[in-house]
Amino acid sequence: MRPALLARTARIGYLQAWDEQRRLADLVRSGDSPAVVWLLEHDPVYTYGRHGTRDDLFADDAALGALGATCLATD
């Protein structure tokens, strides 16, 4: 069994969490950190990846904003 960390944070912005997740993944890959299970909450976000486009979500930014949500491209 390998050691792991369980982390829980307060609500965090999606982009901030995404940056931190990539940083943590780099640390785990390099062996400088054990595996991490991260429990978090962020604002509502619709995402699309390499094979998607913003047009795949049939709601404009104004409609999403009214819901407190955003739409972002991800890797």
Secondary structure as a PSIPRED ss2 file (coil, helix, strand):
# PSIPRED VFORMAT (PSIPRED V4.0)

   1 M C   1.000  0.000  0.000
   2 R C   1.000  0.000  0.000
   3 P C   1.000  0.000  0.000
   4 A E   0.000  0.000  1.000
   5 L E   0.000  0.000  1.000
   6 L E   0.000  0.000  1.000
   7 A E   0.000  0.000  1.000
   8 R E   0.000  0.000  1.000
   9 T C   1.000  0.000  0.000
  10 A C   1.000  0.000  0.000
  11 R C   1.000  0.000  0.000
  12 I C   1.000  0.000  0.000
  13 G C   1.000  0.000  0.000
  14 Y H   0.000  1.000  0.000
  15 L H   0.000  1.000  0.000
  16 Q H   0.000  1.000  0.000
  17 A H   0.000  1.000  0.000
  18 W H   0.000  1.000  0.000
  19 D H   0.000  1.000  0.000
  20 E H   0.000  1.000  0.000
  21 Q H   0.000  1.000  0.000
  22 R H   0.000  1.000  0.000
  23 R H   0.000  1.000  0.000
  24 L H   0.000  1.000  0.000
  25 A H   0.000  1.000  0.000
  26 D H   0.000  1.000  0.000
  27 L H   0.000  1.000  0.000
  28 V H   0.000  1.000  0.000
  29 R H   0.000  1.000  0.000
  30 S H   0.000  1.000  0.000
  31 G C   1.000  0.000  0.000
  32 D C   1.000  0.000  0.000
  33 S C   1.000  0.000  0.000
  34 P C   1.000  0.000  0.000
  35 A E   0.000  0.000  1.000
  36 V E   0.000  0.000  1.000
  37 V E   0.000  0.000  1.000
  38 W E   0.000  0.000  1.000
  39 L E   0.000  0.000  1.000
  40 L C   1.000  0.000  0.000
  41 E C   1.000  0.000  0.000
  42 H C   1.000  0.000  0.000
  43 D C   1.000  0.000  0.000
  44 P C   1.000  0.000  0.000
  45 V E   0.000  0.000  1.000
  46 Y E   0.000  0.000  1.000
  47 T E   0.000  0.000  1.000
  48 Y E   0.000  0.000  1.000
  49 G C   1.000  0.000  0.000
  50 R C   1.000  0.000  0.000
  51 H C   1.000  0.000  0.000
  52 G C   1.000  0.000  0.000
  53 T C   1.000  0.000  0.000
  54 R H   0.000  1.000  0.000
  55 D H   0.000  1.000  0.000
  56 D H   0.000  1.000  0.000
  57 L C   1.000  0.000  0.000
  58 F C   1.000  0.000  0.000
  59 A C   1.000  0.000  0.000
  60 D C   1.000  0.000  0.000
  61 D H   0.000  1.000  0.000
  62 A H   0.000  1.000  0.000
  63 A H   0.000  1.000  0.000
  64 L H   0.000  1.000  0.000
  65 G H   0.000  1.000  0.000
  66 A H   0.000  1.000  0.000
  67 L C   1.000  0.000  0.000
  68 G C   1.000  0.000  0.000
  69 A C   1.000  0.000  0.000
  70 T E   0.000  0.000  1.000
  71 C E   0.000  0.000  1.000
  72 L E   0.000  0.000  1.000
  73 A E   0.000  0.000  1.000
  74 T C   1.000  0.000  0.000
  75 D C   1.000  0.000  0.000
